[in-house]
Amino acid sequence: MKLSEFKNHLKNITEIDFVTPEGNTIPQHFHVTEVGLSTKHFIDCGGTVREEKLITFQLWVDNDLTHRLVPEKLLNIIAISEKFFSGDNLEIEAEYQTETIGRYGVGFNNGNFVLENKKTACLALDACGISPKVEHLDIKVSNSCTPGGGCC
């Protein structure tokens, strides 16, 4: 989800709920401890230089059970941080602590923000010699093989 979509959703909800990929709701007393710009410069395995820019939100839960972040407050936090994004409407990524710090895509479903699992992928399949997935054909095998029939 891009920043503009995220902000539009915030304008149309009264409370902020995040749901994990497993379907668990992050406790409503979470904090957004960081809004940042994450830039990654890298070379893929095919030798192509690439750059990835994301807006990151760090979600954190503490024992402050009375804390409630309302949409208007998060919109204000985003407005303050937008100078770092240079007006770019970038994809959003959320960081959330489980066993380790997880990095998730962000979606929206039924009034809730949804943390979406991210996956690795090869960006240079042709350079790595990896061929595209081949669909397996359904081959029917006949059980009429007889000794000396040449089928065994």
C-alpha positions in Angstrom: 0.0 0.0 0.0 1.2 3.4 -0.8 1.3 6.3 1.6 -1.6 8.2 -0.1 -3.8 5.1 0.3 -2.8 4.7 3.9 -3.7 8.3 4.7 -7.1 8.0 2.9 -8.0 5.0 5.0 -7.0 6.9 8.2 -9.5 9.6 7.2 -12.3 7.1 7.0 -11.9 5.2 10.2 -12.4 6.1 13.9 -9.9 3.7 15.4 -6.7 2.1 14.2 -6.4 -1.6 14.2 -3.6 -3.7 12.8 -4.0 -7.4 12.2 -1.0 -9.8 11.9 -0.7 -12.4 9.1 -1.9 -15.0 11.6 -5.1 -13.1 12.1 -4.3 -11.7 15.6 -5.1 -8.1 16.4 -2.2 -6.0 17.6 -3.2 -4.6 21.1 -4.9 -1.2 20.7 -2.4 0.4 23.0 0.4 0.1 20.4 2.6 3.0 19.7 4.1 4.2 16.3 7.6 4.8 17.6 9.1 5.7 14.2 8.0 6.9 10.8 11.0 6.8 8.4 12.4 6.5 5.0 14.2 3.3 4.4 16.6 3.3 1.4 18.3 0.1 0.2 21.0 0.2 -2.5 22.0 -3.2 -3.8 23.3 -5.3 -6.7 21.2 -8.3 -7.6 22.8 -11.6 -8.5 22.7 -10.6 -12.2 24.9 -7.5 -11.6 22.1 -4.9 -11.9 22.4 -2.0 -9.4 19.0 -1.3 -7.8 17.5 1.0 -5.3 14.4 0.4 -3.1 12.7 3.2 -1.1 10.0 2.5 1.5 8.2 4.4 4.2 8.5 2.5 7.4 6.3 2.5 10.4 7.6 0.9 13.6 4.8 -0.6 15.7 5.6 -1.2 19.4 3.5 -2.5 22.2 4.3 -1.7 25.9 2.4 -2.1 29.1 0.9 1.4 28.8 -2.6 0.0 28.5 -4.3 3.4 28.3 -2.5 4.6 25.2 -4.7 4.8 22.1 -3.4 6.2 18.9 -6.3 7.8 17.0 -6.3 8.4 13.2 -6.0 12.2 13.4 -2.8 11.9 15.6 -1.2 9.4 13.2 -2.0 11.7 10.3 -0.3 14.5 12.2 2.8 12.3 12.8 2.9 11.4 9.1 2.5 15.1 8.1 5.6 16.0 10.2 7.6 13.2 8.7 6.7 13.8 5.1 9.6 16.2 4.6 11.8 13.1 4.6 9.9 11.5 1.7 10.3 14.5 -0.6 6.7 14.2 -1.6 7.2 10.7 -2.9 4.1 8.4 -2.7 6.1 5.3 -1.6 5.1 1.9 -0.5 4.7 1.4 3.2 6.3 -1.3 5.3 5.6 -1.9 9.0 8.1 -3.3 11.5 6.6 -5.3 14.4 8.2 -7.3 17.1 7.4 -11.0 17.3 10.2 -13.5 17.9 12.4 -11.0 16.0 11.7 -7.7 14.3 9.4 -8.6 11.4 9.0 -6.5 8.3 5.6 -6.6 6.7 3.8 -5.1 3.8 0.6 -3.2 4.7 -2.9 -3.9 3.3 -6.4 -2.9 4.3 -9.4 -5.2 4.8 -12.7 -4.7 6.5 -11.7 -1.5 8.3 -8.3 -2.9 9.5 -4.8 -2.5 8.4 -3.3 -5.9 7.7 0.3 -6.8 8.1 1.2 -8.9 5.0 4.1 -11.4 4.9 6.9 -10.5 2.5 8.9 -13.0 0.5 12.3 -13.1 -1.0 12.7 -13.5 -4.8 15.5 -13.6 -7.4 15.4 -10.4 -9.4 17.6 -11.8 -12.2 16.2 -15.2 -13.0 17.7 -15.2 -16.5 21.2 -14.4 -15.2 21.0 -17.2 -12.6 20.0 -19.8 -15.1 16.7 -20.5 -13.2 14.0 -21.5 -15.6 10.4 -20.5 -15.0 8.2 -23.0 -13.3 6.9 -25.7 -15.5 3.4 -27.0 -15.1 3.3 -30.7 -14.6 1.2 -32.6 -17.1 -1.3 -35.3 -16.0 0.0 -38.4 -17.7 -2.3 -41.5 -17.5 -0.5 -44.7 -16.9 -1.9 -47.9 -18.2 -1.8 -51.0 -16.0 -1.9 -53.2 -19.0 1.8 -53.9 -19.1 2.5 -57.6 -19.8 5.8 -59.5 -19.8 7.5 -59.2 -23.1 5.2 -56.3 -24.1 8.1 -53.7 -24.1 6.5 -51.3 -21.7 8.4 -52.3 -18.5 
